Each structure stands twice: as C-alpha cells, then as structure tokens.
Amino acid sequence: MGGLSSVFNFAAFADSLVFQAFQSSNLAGKGIVLILIVFSIAAWLVMLAKWADLKELRDCNRFAERRLDNTASVFDSALLNRSLKGPYAYLIREAMGAWNKFKIPEKTPEMLSARMGRVENALQRAVAKQTSAYEEKMVFLGSIISGAPCLGLLGTVWGVMDCFGAMGQEGASATLQALAPGVSGALLTTVSGLVVAIPSVFGYNFLLSASRVMTLNLENFASSLADRIELEAREAFSMSELYASGKAAENSADMFGANASASSAAKVADLKFDLTDEIDDND
C-alpha cells in the first residue's frame, strides 16, 4: 500500500509540475503544446485504425485463399463473386478479367503465352495498387513523427528567447528564481514533442513491418495464381489437342475403311470379269 501511495503522490506531483510549466509558458508555447496534444490524439487514432485495417485485410486474404484452394478450377465463376473481398480477391478478379478479355482466334502455344502475358501484366498492376492500400495513412503518421519534435524544439527556443529578452529588460535585478518558470515552460514544448513522437515511432515501425510482410505475401500469391492459371490452361489445351487428334484418327480410320471396301469390290469385279472371259473362251 505504501508503494502504491508513493506512485500516486509522484503522479500528482508530476501533474502539478506540468500544469505549472504550462502556465509559465508564453502564448506561443501554449499554442504549440495544444497542437501537439491534437497530434498525439491523431497519431493514436491513425495507429489503431491502421492496425484494424491490416487485420481486416489479413482475414479477407485468408478467406479468399481458402476459397481458391477448395475450388477445383481457377476458372470457376464462383471465384468472381463480389462477395469475396480483400486484396487476394481483387487479384483473382483482375487476372480472370484479363484472361477473358483476350480472345484468341486459334488455340496455339504462342497465343497461350501471349494470353498469359496479359494476365501477368494485370497482376503486376493489381499488386502495385494493393501495395499502396497497405501503406495508406503511413505518410501522415511519419509526418507526425518528424514534425512533433521540431514543433517542440521551436516552442523551447521561442520560450528561452522570451526569457532572455525579459532578463535584458530587467537588467541587474533579474534573478535565476525569476528566470526558472519561463525556462521550464519553454522546455515543456520539447517534452510534449517527444511524448508525441516516441510512441508514434514504435507504432510506425510495427505497422510498417506488418504491411511489408503482407506485401510480400501478396506478391507470392500473385505468382502462385499466375502459375495455376497457366497450368490449368495448358492442361485444357493438351486435352483439346488430344481430342482433336482422336477425331482426326477416327476420321482417317473411316476413310481407310471406305477405301479398302472399294478396293475389295473392284478386285471382286475384276475376278468376275476374268472368269467370264475364260468361260467364253471355252465355249
């Protein structure tokens, strides 16, 4: 209990010192402190909102990936359903949209490669767009990290300048006791700037690391999606070629059978003609 009361006493003492320093600040210092308080609230709101956004995007990506893994073919129209949300679903729709837009007059390996090139370009554009969505709001947070200490330093320099100006006006009657409140008020802005910037730095690094990992996963998913589309397309192309070869062989067999029947009939007719000639000669 004694330790807890000591903590409360220290907190109350610190609050009183901060309040006294704020009252001792000049008008510019008070305005900067209020601006830094607004920046601190904004930084915390941005960090919490960005963390919630990344969590939601991660959940959507996991759901879309499971949906794709449980689908027999990537060409299934169910994957194009707008109910699928998130960056992975966007990549699937963009890839299949590029595949369906590129109509080929004939199915050849060259045309298949050209079609896959169209799909890969669409995936690259989609990855770039979703990467910018991952990094959204990070610029604002970085600006707060860079600007808060500078604002605090500006308030300190301004406050110290006012203190020395007041000392010069009072002349020899100025004492350290009279100067101390103004200096403490001036230093309050620097403390405020650091209080805003330090938590923002940790939050920024955490969110930046998470967004980079998600960007890497997005690129890997785009690569695996392109591989699966190409593999299934080549399998379908091979099956169509086998089907066409089977039909051609069947047609050739039918033509060969017809030719063989005609040849046999001709041979029988010739044999009948020869026998008829022999019978006429004997008569």
The 8 nearest C-alpha neighbors of each residue, nearest first, counted from 0:
[[1, 3, 2, 4, 5, 6, 7, 8],
 [2, 0, 4, 3, 5, 6, 7, 8],
 [3, 1, 5, 4, 0, 6, 7, 8],
 [2, 4, 0, 6, 5, 1, 7, 8],
 [3, 5, 7, 1, 6, 2, 8, 0],
 [6, 4, 8, 2, 3, 7, 9, 1],
 [7, 5, 9, 3, 4, 8, 10, 2],
 [6, 8, 10, 4, 9, 5, 11, 3],
 [7, 9, 5, 11, 6, 10, 4, 12],
 [10, 8, 12, 6, 7, 11, 13, 5],
 [11, 9, 7, 13, 12, 8, 14, 6],
 [10, 12, 14, 8, 9, 13, 7, 15],
 [11, 13, 9, 15, 10, 14, 8, 16],
 [14, 12, 16, 10, 15, 11, 9, 17],
 [15, 13, 11, 17, 16, 12, 18, 10],
 [14, 16, 18, 12, 13, 17, 19, 11],
 [17, 15, 13, 19, 14, 18, 20, 12],
 [18, 16, 20, 14, 19, 15, 21, 13],
 [17, 19, 21, 15, 20, 16, 14, 22],
 [18, 20, 16, 22, 21, 17, 15, 23],
 [21, 19, 184, 23, 17, 22, 18, 183],
 [20, 22, 18, 24, 23, 19, 184, 17],
 [23, 21, 19, 20, 24, 18, 184, 25],
 [24, 22, 20, 184, 21, 181, 180, 19],
 [25, 23, 184, 21, 28, 22, 185, 29],
 [24, 26, 28, 27, 29, 158, 23, 184],
 [25, 27, 29, 28, 30, 24, 31, 158],
 [26, 28, 30, 29, 25, 31, 154, 157],
 [29, 27, 154, 31, 25, 30, 24, 26],
 [28, 30, 32, 26, 31, 27, 24, 33],
 [29, 31, 27, 33, 28, 32, 26, 34],
 [32, 30, 34, 28, 33, 29, 35, 27],
 [33, 31, 35, 29, 34, 30, 188, 28],
 [32, 34, 36, 30, 35, 31, 29, 37],
 [35, 33, 31, 37, 36, 32, 30, 38],
 [34, 36, 38, 32, 37, 33, 39, 31],
 [37, 35, 39, 33, 38, 34, 32, 40],
 [36, 38, 34, 40, 35, 39, 41, 33],
 [39, 37, 35, 41, 36, 40, 42, 34],
 [38, 40, 36, 42, 195, 41, 37, 35],
 [39, 41, 37, 43, 42, 38, 44, 36],
 [40, 42, 38, 44, 39, 43, 45, 37],
 [43, 41, 39, 45, 44, 40, 38, 46],
 [44, 42, 46, 40, 45, 41, 47, 39],
 [43, 45, 41, 47, 42, 46, 48, 40],
 [46, 44, 48, 42, 43, 47, 49, 41],
 [47, 45, 43, 49, 48, 44, 50, 42],
 [46, 48, 50, 44, 49, 45, 43, 51],
 [49, 47, 45, 51, 50, 46, 44, 52],
 [50, 48, 52, 46, 51, 47, 45, 53],
 [49, 51, 47, 53, 52, 48, 46, 54],
 [50, 52, 48, 54, 49, 53, 55, 47],
 [53, 51, 49, 55, 54, 50, 48, 56],
 [54, 52, 56, 50, 55, 51, 57, 49],
 [53, 55, 57, 51, 52, 56, 50, 58],
 [56, 54, 52, 58, 57, 53, 51, 59],
 [57, 55, 59, 53, 58, 54, 85, 60],
 [58, 56, 54, 60, 55, 59, 53, 61],
 [57, 59, 55, 61, 60, 56, 54, 62],
 [60, 58, 56, 85, 62, 57, 61, 84],
 [61, 59, 57, 63, 87, 58, 62, 85],
 [60, 62, 64, 58, 59, 63, 65, 57],
 [61, 63, 59, 65, 60, 64, 66, 58],
 [64, 62, 66, 60, 65, 61, 88, 67],
 [65, 63, 67, 61, 66, 62, 60, 68],
 [66, 64, 68, 62, 67, 63, 69, 61],
 [65, 67, 63, 69, 64, 68, 62, 70],
 [66, 68, 64, 70, 65, 69, 63, 73],
 [67, 69, 65, 70, 66, 64, 71, 63],
 [68, 70, 66, 67, 65, 71, 64, 72],
 [71, 69, 67, 68, 72, 66, 73, 75],
 [70, 72, 69, 73, 75, 68, 67, 74],
 [73, 71, 74, 75, 70, 231, 67, 228],
 [72, 74, 75, 228, 70, 71, 67, 227],
 [75, 73, 72, 76, 95, 78, 228, 77],
 [76, 74, 73, 77, 72, 78, 70, 71],
 [75, 77, 78, 79, 74, 80, 73, 72],
 [78, 76, 79, 75, 80, 74, 70, 81],
 [79, 77, 76, 80, 75, 67, 91, 73],
 [80, 78, 77, 76, 92, 81, 91, 83],
 [81, 79, 82, 78, 77, 83, 76, 92],
 [80, 82, 83, 79, 84, 78, 88, 92],
 [81, 83, 80, 84, 79, 88, 78, 77],
 [84, 82, 81, 88, 80, 63, 85, 78],
 [85, 83, 88, 59, 82, 81, 86, 89],
 [84, 86, 59, 88, 87, 56, 60, 89],
 [85, 87, 89, 88, 129, 90, 60, 84],
 [88, 86, 90, 89, 60, 85, 63, 91],
 [89, 87, 91, 90, 85, 86, 84, 83],
 [88, 90, 86, 92, 87, 91, 93, 85],
 [91, 89, 87, 93, 88, 92, 125, 94],
 [92, 90, 88, 94, 89, 93, 95, 87],
 [93, 91, 89, 95, 90, 94, 79, 96],
 [92, 94, 96, 90, 91, 95, 89, 97],
 [95, 93, 118, 91, 97, 96, 92, 122],
 [96, 94, 98, 92, 97, 93, 99, 91],
 [95, 97, 93, 99, 98, 94, 92, 100],
 [96, 98, 100, 94, 118, 95, 99, 93],
 [99, 97, 95, 96, 100, 101, 118, 94],
 [98, 100, 96, 101, 97, 95, 102, 94],
 [99, 101, 97, 98, 102, 96, 95, 117],
 [102, 100, 99, 98, 114, 103, 97, 117],
 [101, 103, 100, 104, 99, 98, 114, 105],
 [104, 102, 105, 101, 110, 106, 114, 111],
 [105, 103, 102, 106, 110, 107, 101, 111],
 [106, 104, 103, 107, 110, 102, 111, 108],
 [105, 107, 110, 103, 108, 111, 104, 236],
 [106, 108, 110, 109, 105, 111, 236, 112],
 [109, 107, 111, 110, 112, 106, 236, 233],
 [110, 108, 112, 111, 107, 113, 106, 114],
 [109, 111, 113, 107, 112, 108, 114, 106],
 [110, 112, 108, 114, 109, 113, 107, 115],
 [113, 111, 115, 109, 114, 110, 116, 108],
 [114, 112, 110, 116, 111, 115, 109, 117],
 [113, 115, 111, 117, 116, 112, 110, 101],
 [116, 114, 118, 112, 117, 113, 119, 111],
 [117, 115, 113, 119, 114, 118, 112, 120],
 [116, 118, 114, 120, 115, 119, 97, 121],
 [117, 119, 115, 121, 94, 116, 97, 120],
 [120, 118, 122, 116, 121, 117, 115, 123],
 [121, 119, 123, 117, 122, 118, 116, 124],
 [120, 122, 118, 124, 119, 123, 94, 125],
 [123, 121, 125, 119, 120, 124, 94, 126],
 [122, 124, 120, 126, 125, 121, 119, 127],
 [123, 125, 127, 121, 122, 126, 128, 120],
 [124, 126, 122, 128, 123, 127, 90, 129],
 [127, 125, 123, 129, 128, 124, 130, 122],
 [128, 126, 130, 124, 125, 129, 123, 131],
 [129, 127, 125, 131, 126, 130, 124, 132],
 [128, 130, 132, 126, 131, 127, 86, 125],
 [131, 129, 133, 127, 132, 128, 126, 214],
 [130, 132, 134, 129, 133, 128, 135, 127],
 [133, 131, 129, 135, 130, 134, 128, 136],
 [132, 134, 130, 131, 135, 210, 129, 53],
 [135, 133, 131, 132, 137, 136, 130, 210],
 [134, 136, 132, 137, 133, 131, 138, 49],
 [137, 135, 139, 138, 134, 140, 45, 49],
 [136, 138, 140, 139, 135, 134, 141, 203],
 [139, 137, 141, 140, 136, 142, 135, 134],
 [140, 138, 142, 136, 137, 141, 143, 45],
 [139, 141, 137, 143, 142, 138, 42, 144],
 [142, 140, 144, 138, 143, 139, 137, 145],
 [141, 143, 139, 145, 140, 144, 146, 138],
 [142, 144, 146, 140, 141, 145, 147, 139],
 [145, 143, 196, 141, 142, 146, 147, 199],
 [146, 144, 142, 143, 147, 141, 148, 149],
 [145, 147, 143, 149, 144, 148, 142, 150],
 [146, 148, 192, 150, 149, 143, 144, 145],
 [149, 147, 192, 151, 150, 193, 146, 152],
 [150, 148, 152, 146, 151, 147, 153, 145],
 [151, 149, 153, 147, 152, 148, 146, 154],
 [152, 150, 189, 188, 192, 148, 154, 149],
 [151, 153, 155, 149, 189, 154, 150, 148],
 [152, 154, 150, 156, 151, 155, 157, 149],
 [153, 155, 28, 157, 151, 152, 188, 156],
 [156, 154, 185, 152, 158, 186, 157, 153],
 [155, 157, 159, 153, 158, 154, 160, 152],
 [156, 158, 154, 160, 155, 159, 153, 161],
 [157, 159, 185, 155, 161, 160, 156, 154],
 [160, 158, 162, 156, 161, 157, 182, 185],
 [159, 161, 157, 163, 158, 162, 156, 164],
 [160, 162, 164, 158, 159, 163, 165, 157],
 [163, 161, 159, 165, 164, 160, 181, 166],
 [164, 162, 166, 160, 165, 161, 167, 159],
 [163, 165, 161, 167, 162, 166, 160, 168],
 [164, 166, 162, 168, 163, 167, 161, 169],
 [167, 165, 163, 169, 164, 168, 173, 170],
 [168, 166, 164, 170, 165, 169, 163, 173],
 [167, 169, 165, 166, 170, 164, 163, 173],
 [170, 168, 166, 167, 173, 172, 165, 171],
 [169, 171, 167, 168, 172, 173, 166, 165],
 [170, 172, 173, 169, 174, 166, 167, 168],
 [171, 173, 170, 169, 174, 166, 168, 177],
 [174, 172, 171, 166, 169, 170, 177, 175],
 [175, 173, 177, 176, 172, 178, 171, 166],
 [174, 176, 178, 177, 179, 173, 180, 166],
 [177, 175, 174, 179, 178, 180, 173, 181],
 [176, 178, 174, 175, 179, 173, 180, 181],
 [179, 177, 175, 176, 181, 180, 174, 182],
 [178, 180, 182, 176, 181, 177, 175, 183],
 [181, 179, 183, 182, 23, 178, 184, 20],
 [180, 182, 184, 183, 179, 23, 178, 162],
 [183, 181, 185, 179, 184, 180, 159, 186],
 [184, 182, 186, 180, 185, 181, 20, 179],
 [183, 185, 24, 20, 181, 23, 187, 182],
 [184, 186, 155, 158, 182, 183, 187, 24],
 [187, 185, 183, 155, 189, 188, 184, 182],
 [188, 186, 190, 184, 185, 189, 191, 183],
 [187, 189, 151, 191, 186, 190, 154, 32],
 [190, 188, 151, 192, 152, 191, 186, 187],
 [191, 189, 187, 193, 188, 192, 194, 186],
 [190, 192, 188, 194, 189, 193, 187, 195],
 [191, 193, 148, 151, 147, 189, 195, 190],
 [192, 194, 196, 190, 195, 191, 148, 197],
 [195, 193, 191, 192, 196, 197, 190, 198],
 [194, 196, 39, 192, 193, 197, 191, 198],
 [195, 197, 144, 193, 199, 194, 198, 147],
 [196, 198, 200, 199, 193, 194, 195, 201],
 [199, 197, 201, 200, 196, 202, 195, 194],
 [198, 200, 202, 196, 197, 201, 203, 144],
 [201, 199, 203, 197, 198, 202, 196, 204],
 [202, 200, 204, 198, 203, 199, 205, 197],
 [201, 203, 199, 205, 200, 204, 206, 198],
 [204, 202, 200, 206, 201, 205, 199, 207],
 [203, 205, 207, 201, 202, 206, 208, 200],
 [206, 204, 202, 208, 203, 207, 201, 209],
 [205, 207, 209, 203, 208, 204, 202, 210],
 [208, 206, 204, 210, 209, 205, 203, 211],
 [207, 209, 211, 205, 206, 210, 204, 212],
 [208, 210, 206, 212, 207, 211, 213, 205],
 [211, 209, 213, 207, 212, 208, 133, 214],
 [212, 210, 214, 208, 213, 209, 207, 215],
 [211, 213, 215, 209, 214, 210, 216, 208],
 [212, 214, 216, 210, 211, 215, 217, 209],
 [215, 213, 217, 211, 216, 212, 130, 210],
 [216, 214, 212, 218, 217, 213, 211, 219],
 [215, 217, 213, 219, 214, 218, 220, 212],
 [216, 218, 214, 220, 215, 219, 213, 221],
 [217, 219, 221, 215, 220, 216, 222, 214],
 [220, 218, 216, 222, 221, 217, 223, 215],
 [219, 221, 217, 223, 222, 218, 224, 216],
 [222, 220, 224, 218, 219, 223, 225, 217],
 [221, 223, 219, 225, 220, 224, 226, 218],
 [222, 224, 226, 220, 225, 221, 227, 219],
 [225, 223, 221, 227, 226, 222, 220, 228],
 [226, 224, 228, 222, 223, 227, 229, 221],
 [227, 225, 223, 229, 224, 228, 230, 222],
 [226, 228, 230, 224, 229, 225, 231, 223],
 [229, 227, 225, 231, 230, 226, 232, 224],
 [228, 230, 232, 226, 227, 231, 233, 225],
 [231, 229, 227, 233, 232, 228, 226, 234],
 [230, 232, 234, 228, 233, 229, 227, 235],
 [231, 233, 229, 235, 234, 230, 228, 236],
 [234, 232, 236, 230, 235, 231, 237, 229],
 [233, 235, 231, 237, 236, 232, 238, 230],
 [234, 236, 238, 232, 233, 237, 239, 231],
 [237, 235, 233, 239, 234, 238, 232, 240],
 [238, 236, 240, 234, 239, 235, 233, 241],
 [237, 239, 241, 235, 240, 236, 242, 234],
 [240, 238, 242, 236, 237, 241, 243, 235],
 [241, 239, 243, 237, 242, 238, 244, 236],
 [242, 240, 244, 238, 243, 239, 245, 237],
 [241, 243, 239, 245, 240, 244, 238, 246],
 [242, 244, 240, 246, 245, 241, 239, 247],
 [245, 243, 241, 247, 242, 246, 240, 248],
 [246, 244, 242, 248, 247, 243, 241, 249],
 [245, 247, 249, 243, 248, 244, 250, 242],
 [246, 248, 244, 250, 249, 245, 251, 243],
 [249, 247, 251, 245, 246, 250, 252, 244],
 [248, 250, 246, 252, 247, 251, 245, 253],
 [249, 251, 253, 247, 252, 248, 246, 254],
 [252, 250, 248, 254, 253, 249, 255, 247],
 [251, 253, 255, 249, 250, 254, 248, 256],
 [254, 252, 250, 256, 251, 255, 249, 257],
 [253, 255, 251, 257, 256, 252, 258, 250],
 [254, 256, 252, 258, 257, 253, 251, 259],
 [257, 255, 259, 253, 254, 258, 252, 260],
 [256, 258, 254, 260, 259, 255, 253, 261],
 [259, 257, 255, 261, 260, 256, 262, 254],
 [258, 260, 256, 262, 257, 261, 255, 263],
 [261, 259, 263, 257, 262, 258, 264, 256],
 [260, 262, 264, 258, 259, 263, 265, 257],
 [261, 263, 265, 259, 264, 260, 258, 266],
 [264, 262, 266, 260, 265, 261, 259, 267],
 [263, 265, 261, 267, 262, 266, 268, 260],
 [266, 264, 268, 262, 263, 267, 269, 261],
 [265, 267, 263, 269, 268, 264, 270, 262],
 [268, 266, 270, 264, 265, 269, 271, 263],
 [267, 269, 265, 271, 266, 270, 264, 272],
 [270, 268, 272, 266, 271, 267, 265, 273],
 [271, 269, 267, 273, 272, 268, 266, 274],
 [270, 272, 268, 274, 269, 273, 267, 275],
 [271, 273, 269, 275, 270, 274, 268, 276],
 [274, 272, 276, 270, 275, 271, 269, 277],
 [275, 273, 277, 271, 276, 272, 278, 270],
 [274, 276, 272, 278, 273, 277, 271, 279],
 [277, 275, 273, 279, 274, 278, 280, 272],
 [278, 276, 274, 280, 279, 275, 273, 281],
 [277, 279, 275, 281, 276, 280, 274, 282],
 [280, 278, 276, 282, 277, 281, 275, 274],
 [281, 279, 277, 282, 278, 276, 275, 274],
 [282, 280, 278, 279, 277, 276, 275, 274],
 [281, 279, 280, 278, 277, 276, 275, 274]]
